[in-house]
Amino acid sequence: MNNNFQNEVELEKSNQPQKPKQFPNNNQPNIGSGLTKSKRWFRIARYSRYVNFMKFILPLMALALVAAITIWPQLQVMDTSFSIALSNAKLSTKDGLSMVNARFVGVDLKKQPFSITADIAKNLLKDITQIELEMPKADITVSDGSWLVLTANSGVYYQKRKFLKLEGAVNLFHDSGYEFKTTKANVDLNQGIAISNEPVKGQGPFGQLQAEGFQIENKGNKISFLGKSKLILFPKALKGK
């Protein structure tokens, strides 16, 4: 009797579904294994801070890489007569990639140097060959050792053509003493030519003038005034004749 009852119990146990064996999952981080509750929370918090830090730093690293890829080819000099000086420049990501205190240098067809500086060079990621400038300043050296400086509120520099468009409070000054003011001007740095079809006012050792535009050739050695012009000569200029 007892043997029959024991056999029936064992038979019932064998007919019951067996639970699957649990195997350790080695792919899951075992952050809190063997630690007290406080240490476990400390380690979790530290891991969370690390994740948040990487979320912040990785986009910055990606942006810096894009900036390097964009600017580096220009530093390798597309043309041996042109380069970008970055000694005091700073990169900014506000409103797109910009360069603060940018400076561009090159030479013209006669191998005479020129440089362009700007408070800000904007939209470098958009088009590196056409750079928008804030408060640009162009310094041009003449073969006789004299120099010509142009400034404006804004401008666009076309690197490959070595062409500069200036707009807003355009001022042209030559070290011989004459100065012209207008609202817009186009400067061909390669040819040493500056043209404006806007009203211009000027002064210098010769006197004062007004015109409807001007054209400067050979970096200031020849100046033509366009349209109706008015010239007031100083007595000193007349005596010099």
C-alpha positions as CSV (number, residue, x, y, z in Angstrom):
1,M,0.0,0.0,0.0
2,N,2.7,2.5,1.0
3,N,4.7,1.6,-2.0
4,N,1.8,2.2,-4.3
5,F,1.1,5.6,-2.7
6,Q,4.8,6.6,-3.0
7,N,4.8,5.6,-6.6
8,E,1.7,7.7,-7.3
9,V,3.3,10.8,-5.6
10,E,6.5,10.4,-7.6
11,L,4.4,10.0,-10.8
12,E,2.5,13.2,-10.1
13,K,5.8,15.1,-9.5
14,S,7.2,13.9,-12.7
15,N,4.1,15.0,-14.6
16,Q,4.4,18.6,-13.3
17,P,5.9,21.2,-15.8
18,Q,9.6,21.8,-15.1
19,K,10.7,25.5,-14.6
20,P,13.4,26.5,-17.1
21,K,16.8,27.0,-15.6
22,Q,17.9,30.5,-15.0
23,F,21.3,31.4,-16.5
24,P,23.1,34.6,-15.6
25,N,22.9,37.4,-18.3
26,N,26.5,38.5,-18.7
27,N,25.4,41.3,-21.1
28,Q,23.6,43.3,-18.4
29,P,25.7,45.6,-16.2
30,N,25.9,44.3,-12.7
31,I,26.2,47.7,-11.1
32,G,24.9,46.9,-7.7
33,S,26.2,43.3,-7.2
34,G,27.8,42.8,-3.9
35,L,27.4,46.5,-2.9
36,T,25.4,48.2,-0.1
37,K,22.4,50.2,-1.1
38,S,24.2,53.6,-0.7
39,K,27.2,52.5,-2.7
40,R,24.9,51.0,-5.4
41,W,23.0,54.4,-5.7
42,F,26.3,56.3,-5.8
43,R,27.6,54.1,-8.7
44,I,24.4,54.5,-10.6
45,A,24.5,58.3,-10.2
46,R,28.1,58.4,-11.3
47,Y,27.2,56.4,-14.4
48,S,24.3,58.7,-15.2
49,R,26.5,61.8,-15.0
50,Y,29.0,60.2,-17.4
51,V,26.2,59.5,-19.9
52,N,24.9,63.1,-19.6
53,F,28.4,64.4,-20.1
54,M,29.0,62.4,-23.2
55,K,25.6,63.7,-24.6
56,F,27.0,67.2,-24.2
57,I,30.6,66.7,-25.3
58,L,30.0,64.5,-28.4
59,P,28.0,67.2,-30.4
60,L,30.8,69.7,-29.6
61,M,33.4,67.4,-30.8
62,A,31.5,66.7,-34.0
63,L,31.1,70.5,-34.6
64,A,34.8,71.0,-34.1
65,L,35.6,68.3,-36.6
66,V,33.3,69.9,-39.2
67,A,35.0,73.2,-38.6
68,A,38.4,71.7,-39.0
69,I,37.4,69.9,-42.2
70,T,36.0,73.2,-43.6
71,I,38.9,75.5,-42.7
72,W,41.9,73.2,-43.0
73,P,41.8,73.1,-46.9
74,Q,42.1,76.8,-46.9
75,L,45.1,76.7,-44.7
76,Q,46.8,74.4,-47.2
77,V,46.6,77.3,-49.6
78,M,44.3,76.8,-52.6
79,D,46.6,79.3,-54.3
80,T,50.1,79.9,-53.2
81,S,49.3,83.7,-53.2
82,F,46.6,83.3,-50.6
83,S,46.2,82.1,-47.1
84,I,44.2,82.6,-43.9
85,A,45.9,83.8,-40.7
86,L,44.4,82.4,-37.5
87,S,46.9,83.7,-34.9
88,N,44.2,85.8,-33.2
89,A,41.1,84.3,-34.7
90,K,38.4,82.6,-32.7
91,L,35.7,80.3,-33.9
92,S,32.1,80.9,-33.0
93,T,29.0,78.7,-33.6
94,K,26.4,81.5,-33.2
95,D,24.3,81.9,-36.3
96,G,26.4,79.3,-38.1
97,L,30.1,78.9,-38.1
98,S,31.9,82.2,-37.9
99,M,35.4,83.4,-37.3
100,V,36.1,86.3,-35.0
101,N,39.1,88.6,-35.8
102,A,39.6,86.9,-39.1
103,R,42.5,87.9,-41.4
104,F,43.1,86.9,-45.0
105,V,46.4,87.6,-46.8
106,G,47.5,87.3,-50.4
107,V,49.3,88.9,-53.3
108,D,48.1,90.5,-56.5
109,L,49.2,89.9,-60.1
110,K,52.3,91.9,-59.5
111,K,53.1,89.9,-56.4
112,Q,52.3,92.9,-54.2
113,P,50.8,91.9,-50.8
114,F,47.4,92.7,-49.5
115,S,45.4,91.7,-46.4
116,I,41.8,91.8,-45.3
117,T,40.8,91.8,-41.7
118,A,37.3,91.7,-40.3
119,D,35.7,91.7,-36.8
120,I,33.6,88.7,-37.9
121,A,33.7,86.4,-41.0
122,K,30.4,84.6,-41.2
123,N,28.7,81.6,-42.8
124,L,32.0,79.7,-43.3
125,L,30.1,76.4,-43.6
126,K,27.8,77.7,-46.2
127,D,30.4,78.7,-48.8
128,I,34.1,79.1,-47.9
129,T,34.8,80.8,-51.3
130,Q,32.3,83.6,-50.6
131,I,32.7,85.0,-47.1
132,E,30.5,87.6,-45.5
133,L,32.4,90.1,-43.4
134,E,31.5,92.5,-40.6
135,M,33.6,95.7,-40.3
136,P,36.1,94.6,-43.0
137,K,39.4,96.4,-43.6
138,A,41.6,96.0,-46.7
139,D,45.2,97.0,-46.6
140,I,46.9,97.2,-50.1
141,T,50.6,97.8,-50.7
142,V,51.7,99.8,-53.7
143,S,54.9,99.0,-55.6
144,D,56.5,102.4,-54.6
145,G,56.0,101.5,-50.9
146,S,52.9,103.6,-50.3
147,W,49.7,102.0,-49.1
148,L,45.9,102.2,-49.5
149,V,43.3,101.3,-46.9
150,L,39.6,100.6,-47.4
151,T,37.1,100.1,-44.6
152,A,33.3,99.6,-44.5
153,N,30.5,98.4,-42.3
154,S,30.1,95.1,-44.2
155,G,31.4,93.3,-47.2
156,V,31.7,90.0,-49.1
157,Y,35.0,88.6,-50.0
158,Y,35.3,86.2,-53.0
159,Q,38.5,84.3,-52.3
160,K,39.2,82.7,-55.7
161,R,38.6,85.9,-57.6
162,K,40.3,88.1,-55.0
163,F,37.4,90.4,-55.2
164,L,35.9,92.5,-52.4
165,K,32.4,94.1,-52.2
166,L,32.1,96.8,-49.6
167,E,28.9,98.4,-48.4
168,G,27.9,101.0,-45.7
169,A,30.2,103.9,-44.7
170,V,32.9,103.0,-47.2
171,N,36.1,104.9,-46.6
172,L,39.2,104.9,-48.7
173,F,42.4,106.5,-47.5
174,H,45.8,106.8,-49.3
175,D,48.9,107.5,-47.4
176,S,49.6,110.5,-49.7
177,G,46.8,112.2,-47.8
178,Y,43.6,111.9,-49.8
179,E,40.4,110.3,-48.5
180,F,37.1,109.4,-50.1
181,K,33.8,108.4,-48.6
182,T,30.9,106.7,-50.3
183,T,28.2,104.0,-49.6
184,K,29.3,101.1,-51.9
185,A,32.5,100.1,-53.7
186,N,33.9,97.1,-55.5
187,V,37.6,96.3,-55.2
188,D,39.5,94.0,-57.5
189,L,42.5,93.2,-55.4
190,N,44.2,91.2,-58.1
191,Q,44.1,94.2,-60.6
192,G,44.5,97.0,-58.0
193,I,41.2,98.6,-59.1
194,A,38.4,100.1,-57.0
195,I,35.1,101.3,-58.5
196,S,32.0,103.1,-57.0
197,N,28.9,104.3,-58.8
198,E,27.5,105.9,-55.7
199,P,27.9,109.6,-54.7
200,V,31.4,110.3,-53.3
201,K,32.9,113.0,-51.2
202,G,36.6,113.4,-50.9
203,Q,39.4,115.6,-49.6
204,G,43.2,115.8,-49.7
205,P,46.2,118.1,-50.1
206,F,44.7,119.4,-53.4
207,G,41.3,120.4,-51.9
208,Q,37.8,119.0,-51.7
209,L,35.5,117.3,-54.3
210,Q,32.2,115.8,-54.9
211,A,31.3,113.4,-57.7
212,E,28.7,110.7,-58.7
213,G,31.3,108.0,-58.5
214,F,35.0,107.2,-58.9
215,Q,37.3,104.7,-60.4
216,I,40.8,104.1,-58.9
217,E,43.4,102.3,-61.0
218,N,46.9,101.0,-60.3
219,K,46.2,101.1,-56.6
220,G,45.6,104.9,-56.4
221,N,48.1,106.2,-58.9
222,K,45.2,107.1,-61.2
223,I,41.8,108.4,-60.0
224,S,38.9,109.2,-62.3
225,F,35.7,110.8,-61.0
226,L,32.4,109.9,-62.7
227,G,29.3,112.0,-63.6
228,K,28.9,115.5,-62.4
229,S,31.9,116.5,-60.3
230,K,32.7,119.5,-58.2
231,L,36.3,120.4,-57.2
232,I,37.4,123.1,-54.8
233,L,41.2,123.6,-54.9
234,F,43.2,124.8,-51.9
235,P,45.5,127.8,-52.5
236,K,48.5,125.6,-51.6
237,A,47.6,123.3,-54.5
238,L,47.5,126.2,-56.9
239,K,50.8,127.6,-55.8
240,G,52.4,124.2,-56.4
241,K,51.6,124.4,-60.1
